[in-house]
Amino acid sequence: MLHRIPMIGRLAAAVAATCLGMAATAVAAPADDLREAQKLYGQQKLQPALDKVEGFLKAQPRDPQGRFLKGLLLTEQKRVPEAIQVFTGLTEDFPELPEPYNNLAVLYASQGNYDKAKSALELAIHTHPSYATAHENLGDIYAQLASRAYDRALQLDKNNSTAQLKLSMVKDLFKTGSAPAKAEPAKIEPAKAEAPKAEPVKAEPAKAEAPKKAETPKVDVAKVEAPKAEPKKAPPPVVAAVQPTAPAPAPAPAAAGSDPKAQIAATVDSWTKAWSGKDVKGYLSYYAPDFELPAGETRASWEKQRADRIQKPKLIEVGAKVLSTQVNGNEATITIRQSYRSDTLKSNNTKTLKLVKSGDRWLIKQERVGG
C-alpha cells in the first residue's frame, strides 16, 4: 500500500536549503496561524485548520510548508482534485522536493491511475535517489500493474493456471501488508523534525486460495504517524544581493536569415551558461518583460527569489538537452531535459519553455516543469 507523507523534517530542511528568502520573510509572516493550523490538524479539526492555513497563505502565498499542509487537509477531506492541484503546484515551484511527488502518486493511485502514480514516483526518485518511501511505493504500483495484467490474462484464458496463481500471490501480498495506521498530530515547523516512524500494525493471515473471478485490487492510501520534532538551530536569514559582480552579457542576437530553431537552441544554451556562471543579471535578461509569474507574485519578488537560489550555492552546473522545438512565427515552444547540480542539490527533470521573439532576440515568456 502507498504511504502518504505529512510535512516532515526532510521537507523543511530541503525548503531551507532551496528557498533561501523564506528565512528572512518568515519573521513577518503570521506564523501563529500556521502553528494553530498544525494543532487543529492534529486534532482532526480539518475545516478550522484549513481556514487558518488559508489565512496564513494570504500573507505567504508561496510558502511551501503552508501549501503542503493545505494539500494534506484537502486529502483528508477527500477533496482529491483540489489536493492534486496543490501538490502539482508545489512540484512546479519546488521540483527539487520529493515529498509533493510522493503525495501526488498516492492521490493518483487512489483514483486507480497507476500510470500517473508511477511517473510521479519516478520523479521523486530522480530528485532524491535515496528516498526509501518512494521506492517502496513504486514497488506497490508495479505490483498493482502486474495484477491488472494477470487479471487481463485470465479474462482471455480462464484456464491459465499460472496467471491465476500469480494473481493470487499479488492479492495475498496486499492482504498481508500493513493496514492503515492511525494518524497522529502533524507538527510542521521549519527545520524542526525527524523522519516519521510508522507505527507497526498486525498483519492479516495470508490466503493462498485462487480467486474464481479475477478482480483488480485497490490501493489503500495509508496514513503514517506524524514525526516527533526535536529542536534544531534554524538557518540564519540570507539576503542575497541581486546585482552581479561583473556586467552580464545581453542575450545573443539572432543572425539574419538563420534557422529559428538553431537561434532558440543557442538562447537556451546561453541561458544555462549564465545560470551555471551564477550571473544573476545575465540569467534574468533571458526572461521577457511579460514573463508569466506564479499567481500572486510580483516581478520584483520573483527576481529576488531566483537571485537567492543562484547566489546561495558555492557552485552550480546546469545543462539542457533539447527534446523538441516548435516555431510559429514570433512564438516558439521548446521542451528540454534539464540537469541541475550544486553542492547541496542534484535534480533532473523535463521542462517546457515558451519563447517570444523581441527584436533580434528570443526571450522566455513561460516556464513550467513537465512536457
The 8 nearest C-alpha neighbors of each residue, nearest first, counted from 0:
[[1, 219, 218, 139, 2, 220, 221, 173],
 [2, 0, 136, 220, 221, 105, 3, 219],
 [1, 3, 221, 4, 220, 222, 0, 136],
 [2, 4, 102, 222, 221, 105, 1, 5],
 [3, 5, 2, 102, 6, 98, 223, 101],
 [6, 4, 7, 3, 225, 185, 71, 223],
 [7, 5, 187, 10, 4, 67, 68, 64],
 [8, 6, 9, 10, 192, 5, 194, 226],
 [7, 9, 192, 11, 193, 10, 190, 12],
 [10, 8, 12, 11, 7, 13, 194, 193],
 [11, 9, 13, 8, 12, 7, 14, 6],
 [10, 12, 190, 8, 189, 14, 13, 9],
 [11, 13, 15, 190, 9, 14, 10, 8],
 [14, 12, 16, 10, 15, 11, 9, 17],
 [13, 15, 11, 17, 16, 18, 12, 10],
 [14, 16, 12, 13, 18, 17, 19, 11],
 [15, 17, 13, 14, 18, 12, 19, 343],
 [18, 16, 14, 15, 19, 13, 308, 95],
 [19, 17, 14, 15, 20, 21, 16, 308],
 [18, 20, 21, 17, 307, 15, 237, 22],
 [19, 21, 23, 22, 18, 304, 237, 307],
 [20, 22, 24, 19, 23, 25, 18, 15],
 [21, 23, 236, 25, 20, 24, 19, 237],
 [24, 22, 236, 21, 20, 25, 237, 26],
 [23, 25, 21, 26, 22, 27, 20, 28],
 [24, 26, 28, 22, 27, 23, 21, 30],
 [27, 25, 24, 28, 23, 22, 30, 29],
 [26, 28, 25, 24, 29, 30, 23, 58],
 [27, 29, 25, 30, 26, 58, 24, 59],
 [30, 28, 31, 32, 55, 27, 33, 58],
 [31, 29, 33, 32, 28, 34, 55, 25],
 [30, 32, 34, 29, 33, 35, 36, 55],
 [31, 33, 35, 30, 51, 34, 55, 29],
 [34, 32, 36, 30, 35, 31, 52, 55],
 [35, 33, 37, 31, 36, 32, 30, 38],
 [34, 36, 38, 32, 37, 33, 31, 39],
 [37, 35, 48, 33, 39, 51, 34, 38],
 [38, 36, 40, 34, 35, 39, 186, 33],
 [37, 39, 35, 41, 36, 40, 34, 42],
 [40, 38, 42, 36, 48, 44, 41, 37],
 [41, 39, 43, 37, 42, 38, 48, 44],
 [184, 40, 42, 38, 39, 43, 185, 183],
 [41, 43, 39, 40, 44, 184, 38, 45],
 [44, 42, 40, 45, 41, 39, 184, 48],
 [45, 43, 39, 42, 40, 47, 46, 48],
 [44, 46, 48, 43, 47, 40, 49, 72],
 [45, 47, 49, 48, 44, 50, 72, 76],
 [48, 46, 50, 49, 45, 44, 51, 39],
 [49, 47, 36, 45, 39, 51, 46, 50],
 [48, 50, 46, 52, 51, 47, 45, 53],
 [51, 49, 47, 53, 48, 52, 46, 54],
 [50, 52, 54, 48, 36, 49, 53, 32],
 [53, 51, 55, 49, 54, 50, 36, 33],
 [52, 54, 56, 50, 55, 51, 49, 57],
 [55, 53, 51, 52, 57, 56, 50, 32],
 [54, 56, 52, 53, 57, 58, 32, 29],
 [57, 55, 60, 59, 53, 58, 54, 52],
 [56, 58, 54, 55, 60, 59, 53, 52],
 [57, 59, 56, 55, 60, 28, 54, 29],
 [58, 60, 56, 62, 61, 57, 55, 28],
 [61, 59, 56, 57, 62, 58, 295, 55],
 [62, 60, 59, 63, 56, 66, 65, 296],
 [61, 63, 59, 65, 64, 60, 66, 56],
 [64, 62, 66, 65, 67, 61, 89, 14],
 [65, 63, 67, 66, 62, 68, 6, 11],
 [64, 66, 68, 67, 63, 62, 52, 69],
 [65, 67, 69, 63, 64, 68, 70, 62],
 [66, 68, 64, 70, 69, 65, 63, 71],
 [69, 67, 71, 65, 70, 66, 64, 72],
 [68, 70, 66, 72, 67, 71, 73, 65],
 [69, 71, 82, 67, 73, 68, 72, 85],
 [72, 70, 68, 74, 69, 73, 75, 67],
 [71, 73, 75, 69, 74, 70, 45, 68],
 [72, 74, 76, 78, 70, 82, 75, 71],
 [75, 73, 71, 77, 72, 76, 82, 79],
 [76, 74, 72, 77, 73, 71, 78, 45],
 [75, 77, 73, 74, 78, 72, 45, 79],
 [78, 76, 74, 79, 75, 73, 82, 72],
 [79, 77, 73, 76, 81, 74, 80, 82],
 [78, 80, 82, 77, 81, 74, 83, 106],
 [81, 79, 83, 82, 78, 84, 106, 77],
 [82, 80, 84, 83, 79, 78, 85, 73],
 [81, 83, 70, 79, 85, 73, 84, 80],
 [84, 82, 80, 86, 81, 85, 87, 79],
 [83, 85, 81, 87, 82, 86, 88, 80],
 [86, 84, 82, 88, 87, 83, 70, 81],
 [87, 85, 89, 99, 83, 88, 84, 103],
 [88, 86, 84, 90, 89, 85, 83, 91],
 [87, 89, 91, 85, 86, 90, 84, 92],
 [88, 90, 86, 92, 87, 91, 93, 99],
 [91, 89, 94, 87, 93, 88, 92, 99],
 [90, 92, 88, 89, 368, 94, 93, 87],
 [91, 93, 89, 90, 94, 88, 293, 368],
 [94, 92, 90, 95, 89, 91, 96, 63],
 [95, 93, 90, 96, 91, 92, 89, 97],
 [94, 96, 93, 126, 346, 97, 344, 90],
 [97, 95, 94, 98, 93, 13, 99, 10],
 [96, 98, 123, 100, 99, 126, 101, 95],
 [99, 97, 101, 100, 96, 102, 4, 10],
 [100, 98, 102, 86, 101, 97, 103, 90],
 [101, 99, 103, 119, 98, 97, 123, 102],
 [102, 100, 98, 104, 103, 99, 120, 133],
 [103, 101, 105, 99, 104, 3, 100, 98],
 [102, 104, 100, 106, 101, 105, 99, 83],
 [103, 105, 116, 107, 101, 102, 106, 119],
 [106, 104, 102, 108, 103, 107, 1, 109],
 [107, 105, 109, 103, 108, 104, 102, 110],
 [106, 108, 104, 112, 110, 116, 109, 105],
 [109, 107, 111, 105, 110, 112, 113, 106],
 [108, 110, 106, 107, 111, 218, 105, 220],
 [111, 109, 107, 108, 112, 106, 113, 79],
 [110, 112, 108, 109, 113, 107, 217, 218],
 [113, 111, 107, 108, 110, 114, 115, 116],
 [112, 114, 116, 108, 115, 111, 117, 140],
 [113, 115, 117, 116, 112, 118, 144, 140],
 [116, 114, 118, 117, 113, 112, 119, 107],
 [115, 117, 104, 113, 119, 107, 114, 118],
 [116, 118, 114, 120, 115, 119, 113, 121],
 [119, 117, 115, 121, 116, 120, 122, 114],
 [118, 120, 100, 122, 116, 121, 104, 117],
 [121, 119, 123, 117, 122, 118, 101, 133],
 [120, 122, 124, 118, 123, 119, 125, 117],
 [123, 121, 125, 119, 120, 124, 126, 118],
 [124, 122, 97, 120, 126, 121, 100, 125],
 [123, 125, 128, 127, 121, 126, 122, 120],
 [126, 124, 122, 123, 127, 128, 121, 347],
 [125, 127, 346, 123, 124, 95, 97, 122],
 [126, 128, 124, 129, 130, 125, 123, 97],
 [129, 127, 124, 130, 125, 126, 123, 131],
 [128, 130, 127, 131, 124, 134, 133, 132],
 [129, 131, 127, 128, 133, 132, 124, 134],
 [132, 130, 134, 133, 129, 135, 128, 136],
 [133, 131, 135, 134, 130, 136, 2, 101],
 [132, 134, 136, 135, 131, 130, 120, 137],
 [135, 133, 137, 131, 132, 136, 138, 130],
 [136, 134, 138, 132, 137, 133, 131, 139],
 [137, 135, 139, 1, 133, 138, 134, 132],
 [136, 138, 140, 134, 139, 135, 133, 120],
 [139, 137, 135, 141, 136, 140, 142, 134],
 [138, 140, 142, 136, 137, 141, 0, 143],
 [139, 141, 137, 143, 142, 138, 144, 136],
 [140, 142, 144, 138, 143, 139, 145, 137],
 [143, 141, 145, 139, 140, 144, 146, 138],
 [144, 142, 146, 140, 145, 141, 139, 147],
 [145, 143, 141, 147, 146, 142, 140, 148],
 [146, 144, 142, 148, 143, 147, 141, 149],
 [147, 145, 143, 149, 144, 148, 166, 150],
 [148, 146, 150, 144, 145, 149, 215, 151],
 [147, 149, 145, 151, 150, 146, 152, 144],
 [150, 148, 152, 146, 151, 162, 147, 166],
 [149, 151, 147, 153, 148, 152, 213, 146],
 [150, 152, 154, 148, 149, 153, 147, 155],
 [151, 153, 149, 155, 150, 154, 156, 148],
 [154, 152, 157, 156, 150, 155, 151, 159],
 [155, 153, 151, 152, 156, 157, 150, 213],
 [154, 156, 152, 153, 151, 157, 150, 159],
 [155, 157, 153, 158, 159, 154, 152, 151],
 [158, 156, 153, 159, 154, 155, 152, 160],
 [159, 157, 156, 160, 153, 163, 161, 162],
 [158, 160, 161, 157, 156, 162, 153, 163],
 [159, 161, 163, 162, 158, 164, 157, 153],
 [160, 162, 164, 163, 159, 165, 166, 158],
 [163, 161, 165, 149, 164, 160, 159, 166],
 [162, 164, 160, 166, 161, 165, 167, 159],
 [163, 165, 167, 161, 162, 166, 160, 168],
 [166, 164, 168, 162, 167, 163, 161, 169],
 [167, 165, 163, 169, 168, 164, 149, 146],
 [166, 168, 164, 170, 209, 165, 169, 171],
 [169, 167, 165, 171, 166, 170, 172, 164],
 [170, 168, 172, 166, 171, 167, 165, 146],
 [171, 169, 167, 172, 173, 168, 174, 166],
 [170, 172, 174, 168, 169, 173, 205, 206],
 [173, 171, 169, 170, 175, 174, 168, 176],
 [172, 174, 176, 175, 171, 170, 169, 0],
 [175, 173, 171, 172, 176, 170, 203, 205],
 [174, 176, 203, 202, 173, 172, 205, 171],
 [177, 175, 173, 174, 202, 172, 178, 0],
 [178, 176, 202, 200, 179, 175, 201, 0],
 [177, 179, 180, 200, 176, 202, 221, 201],
 [180, 178, 221, 222, 177, 181, 220, 219],
 [181, 179, 222, 223, 178, 182, 198, 221],
 [180, 182, 183, 179, 222, 224, 223, 198],
 [183, 181, 224, 222, 223, 180, 184, 225],
 [182, 184, 225, 224, 41, 185, 181, 223],
 [41, 185, 183, 225, 186, 40, 42, 182],
 [186, 184, 225, 41, 187, 37, 183, 226],
 [187, 185, 37, 184, 188, 228, 226, 225],
 [188, 186, 6, 185, 37, 7, 189, 64],
 [187, 189, 191, 190, 186, 11, 192, 34],
 [188, 190, 11, 191, 187, 12, 233, 15],
 [191, 189, 11, 12, 8, 233, 192, 188],
 [192, 190, 230, 188, 189, 228, 231, 229],
 [193, 191, 8, 228, 229, 7, 190, 226],
 [192, 194, 8, 226, 228, 227, 195, 7],
 [193, 195, 226, 8, 7, 196, 192, 9],
 [196, 194, 226, 225, 224, 197, 193, 7],
 [197, 195, 224, 198, 194, 226, 225, 223],
 [196, 198, 224, 223, 195, 199, 180, 225],
 [197, 199, 224, 196, 200, 180, 223, 181],
 [200, 198, 197, 201, 177, 180, 178, 196],
 [201, 199, 177, 202, 198, 178, 180, 179],
 [200, 202, 203, 199, 177, 178, 176, 175],
 [203, 201, 175, 177, 176, 200, 204, 178],
 [202, 204, 175, 174, 205, 201, 176, 177],
 [205, 203, 175, 202, 206, 174, 171, 201],
 [206, 204, 171, 175, 207, 203, 174, 172],
 [205, 207, 208, 171, 204, 174, 167, 209],
 [206, 208, 209, 205, 167, 171, 168, 164],
 [209, 207, 206, 210, 167, 164, 171, 211],
 [208, 210, 167, 164, 207, 163, 211, 166],
 [211, 209, 212, 213, 208, 167, 163, 214],
 [212, 210, 213, 209, 163, 208, 214, 157],
 [211, 213, 210, 214, 153, 209, 150, 154],
 [212, 214, 150, 210, 211, 215, 153, 166],
 [215, 213, 216, 212, 150, 210, 147, 146],
 [214, 216, 147, 146, 217, 213, 150, 143],
 [217, 215, 214, 218, 170, 143, 146, 173],
 [218, 216, 219, 215, 111, 109, 143, 108],
 [217, 219, 0, 109, 108, 220, 216, 1],
 [218, 220, 0, 221, 217, 1, 109, 179],
 [219, 221, 1, 105, 218, 2, 109, 0],
 [222, 220, 179, 2, 219, 1, 3, 223],
 [223, 221, 180, 3, 182, 179, 2, 181],
 [222, 224, 197, 180, 182, 225, 221, 3],
 [223, 225, 197, 183, 182, 195, 196, 198],
 [224, 226, 185, 183, 195, 184, 223, 227],
 [227, 225, 195, 193, 194, 228, 192, 7],
 [226, 228, 193, 192, 225, 229, 195, 186],
 [227, 229, 192, 191, 193, 226, 230, 186],
 [228, 230, 192, 191, 231, 227, 193, 226],
 [231, 229, 191, 228, 232, 192, 190, 233],
 [232, 230, 191, 233, 229, 190, 192, 228],
 [231, 233, 234, 230, 190, 191, 235, 189],
 [232, 234, 190, 231, 235, 189, 191, 22],
 [235, 233, 232, 236, 15, 22, 190, 237],
 [234, 236, 237, 233, 22, 23, 232, 19],
 [237, 235, 23, 22, 234, 238, 20, 19],
 [238, 236, 239, 19, 235, 20, 23, 22],
 [237, 239, 236, 240, 20, 23, 307, 19],
 [240, 238, 307, 237, 241, 310, 306, 311],
 [239, 241, 242, 238, 306, 243, 307, 310],
 [240, 242, 306, 239, 243, 303, 279, 280],
 [241, 243, 240, 280, 244, 279, 245, 306],
 [244, 242, 245, 279, 278, 280, 241, 246],
 [243, 245, 242, 246, 278, 247, 279, 280],
 [244, 246, 243, 247, 278, 242, 280, 248],
 [247, 245, 248, 243, 244, 280, 281, 278],
 [248, 246, 281, 280, 245, 249, 278, 243],
 [247, 249, 281, 250, 246, 251, 280, 284],
 [248, 250, 251, 247, 281, 284, 285, 252],
 [251, 249, 252, 285, 248, 360, 266, 284],
 [250, 252, 249, 253, 266, 360, 269, 265],
 [253, 251, 360, 359, 250, 254, 361, 262],
 [252, 254, 359, 262, 360, 255, 251, 257],
 [253, 255, 257, 256, 252, 262, 359, 258],
 [256, 254, 257, 253, 359, 258, 252, 259],
 [255, 257, 254, 258, 259, 253, 262, 359],
 [258, 256, 254, 255, 259, 253, 262, 261],
 [257, 259, 261, 260, 262, 256, 254, 263],
 [260, 258, 262, 261, 263, 257, 326, 253],
 [261, 259, 263, 262, 258, 264, 324, 326],
 [260, 262, 264, 258, 259, 263, 265, 257],
 [263, 261, 259, 265, 260, 264, 253, 266],
 [262, 264, 266, 260, 265, 261, 259, 267],
 [263, 265, 261, 267, 266, 262, 260, 268],
 [266, 264, 268, 262, 263, 267, 261, 269],
 [267, 265, 263, 269, 268, 264, 270, 262],
 [268, 266, 270, 264, 265, 269, 271, 263],
 [267, 269, 265, 271, 266, 270, 264, 272],
 [270, 268, 272, 266, 267, 271, 265, 273],
 [269, 271, 267, 273, 268, 272, 282, 266],
 [272, 270, 274, 268, 273, 269, 317, 275],
 [273, 271, 275, 269, 274, 270, 276, 268],
 [274, 272, 276, 278, 282, 270, 271, 275],
 [273, 275, 271, 277, 272, 276, 282, 278],
 [276, 274, 316, 272, 315, 277, 317, 273],
 [275, 277, 273, 278, 274, 272, 315, 316],
 [278, 276, 274, 275, 309, 279, 273, 310],
 [279, 277, 273, 276, 281, 280, 282, 243],
 [280, 278, 282, 281, 277, 306, 243, 283],
 [281, 279, 283, 282, 278, 247, 284, 243],
 [280, 282, 247, 284, 278, 279, 283, 273],
 [283, 281, 279, 273, 280, 284, 274, 270],
 [284, 282, 280, 285, 281, 286, 279, 302],
 [283, 285, 281, 282, 286, 280, 249, 250],
 [286, 284, 362, 283, 282, 363, 250, 270],
 [287, 285, 363, 362, 284, 283, 290, 364],
 [286, 288, 290, 362, 289, 364, 363, 285],
 [289, 287, 290, 286, 364, 298, 362, 291],
 [288, 290, 287, 291, 364, 286, 292, 365],
 [291, 289, 364, 287, 288, 365, 292, 286],
 [290, 292, 365, 364, 289, 293, 366, 287],
 [293, 291, 290, 294, 296, 298, 297, 301],
 [294, 292, 296, 295, 291, 301, 92, 297],
 [295, 293, 296, 292, 60, 297, 61, 291],
 [294, 296, 293, 297, 60, 292, 61, 57],
 [297, 295, 294, 293, 292, 301, 300, 298],
 [298, 296, 300, 299, 301, 295, 292, 293],
 [297, 299, 301, 300, 302, 296, 292, 303],
 [300, 298, 302, 297, 301, 303, 296, 304],
 [299, 301, 303, 297, 302, 298, 304, 296],
 [300, 302, 298, 304, 299, 303, 297, 305],
 [303, 301, 305, 299, 304, 300, 306, 298],
 [304, 302, 306, 300, 305, 301, 307, 299],
 [303, 305, 307, 301, 306, 302, 300, 20],
 [306, 304, 302, 308, 307, 303, 301, 309],
 [307, 305, 303, 309, 304, 308, 241, 279],
 [308, 306, 304, 239, 310, 305, 309, 19],
 [307, 309, 305, 306, 311, 310, 17, 304],
 [308, 310, 306, 307, 277, 311, 305, 312],
 [311, 309, 307, 308, 312, 306, 277, 239],
 [310, 312, 308, 309, 307, 313, 19, 239],
 [313, 311, 314, 310, 342, 341, 309, 315],
 [312, 314, 342, 311, 315, 341, 310, 343],
 [313, 315, 312, 341, 342, 316, 275, 277],
 [316, 314, 341, 275, 340, 317, 312, 313],
 [315, 317, 275, 340, 339, 341, 318, 314],
 [318, 316, 339, 275, 338, 271, 340, 315],
 [317, 319, 338, 337, 271, 339, 316, 320],
 [320, 318, 337, 336, 335, 321, 338, 317],
 [319, 321, 336, 335, 322, 337, 318, 338],
 [320, 322, 335, 323, 334, 319, 336, 333],
 [323, 321, 335, 334, 320, 336, 324, 333],
 [322, 324, 334, 333, 321, 325, 335, 332],
 [325, 323, 333, 332, 334, 260, 326, 322],
 [324, 326, 332, 331, 333, 327, 323, 260],
 [325, 327, 331, 330, 328, 332, 324, 260],
 [328, 326, 330, 331, 329, 325, 332, 355],
 [327, 329, 330, 326, 331, 356, 355, 259],
 [328, 330, 356, 355, 327, 331, 326, 357],
 [331, 329, 355, 327, 328, 354, 326, 356],
 [330, 332, 326, 354, 325, 353, 327, 355],
 [333, 331, 353, 325, 352, 324, 354, 326],
 [332, 334, 324, 352, 323, 351, 325, 335],
 [335, 333, 351, 323, 322, 350, 321, 352],
 [336, 334, 321, 322, 320, 350, 349, 319],
 [335, 337, 349, 320, 319, 348, 350, 321],
 [338, 336, 319, 348, 318, 347, 335, 349],
 [337, 339, 347, 318, 317, 346, 319, 336],
 [340, 338, 317, 346, 345, 316, 347, 337],
 [339, 341, 345, 316, 315, 344, 317, 346],
 [340, 342, 315, 344, 343, 314, 345, 316],
 [341, 343, 344, 314, 312, 313, 340, 315],
 [344, 342, 341, 312, 345, 16, 340, 17],
 [345, 343, 341, 340, 342, 346, 95, 339],
 [344, 346, 340, 339, 341, 126, 347, 343],
 [347, 345, 126, 339, 338, 95, 125, 340],
 [346, 348, 338, 337, 339, 125, 126, 345],
 [349, 347, 337, 336, 350, 346, 338, 368],
 [348, 350, 336, 369, 335, 337, 368, 370],
 [349, 351, 368, 369, 335, 367, 334, 370],
 [350, 352, 334, 367, 370, 333, 366, 369],
 [353, 351, 366, 333, 365, 332, 354, 334],
 [352, 354, 332, 365, 364, 331, 363, 333],
 [355, 353, 363, 331, 364, 362, 330, 361],
 [354, 356, 330, 362, 361, 329, 364, 357],
 [355, 357, 361, 329, 360, 358, 362, 330],
 [358, 356, 360, 359, 361, 355, 362, 329],
 [357, 359, 360, 356, 361, 252, 253, 355],
 [358, 360, 252, 253, 357, 356, 361, 254],
 [361, 359, 252, 357, 356, 358, 253, 362],
 [360, 362, 356, 355, 354, 357, 263, 266],
 [363, 361, 287, 285, 354, 286, 355, 356],
 [364, 362, 354, 286, 287, 365, 353, 285],
 [363, 365, 290, 354, 287, 353, 291, 362],
 [366, 364, 353, 291, 352, 363, 290, 367],
 [367, 365, 352, 351, 353, 364, 368, 363],
 [368, 366, 351, 350, 369, 91, 352, 365],
 [367, 369, 350, 91, 349, 351, 370, 366],
 [370, 368, 350, 349, 351, 367, 348, 91],
 [369, 351, 350, 349, 334, 368, 367, 335]]
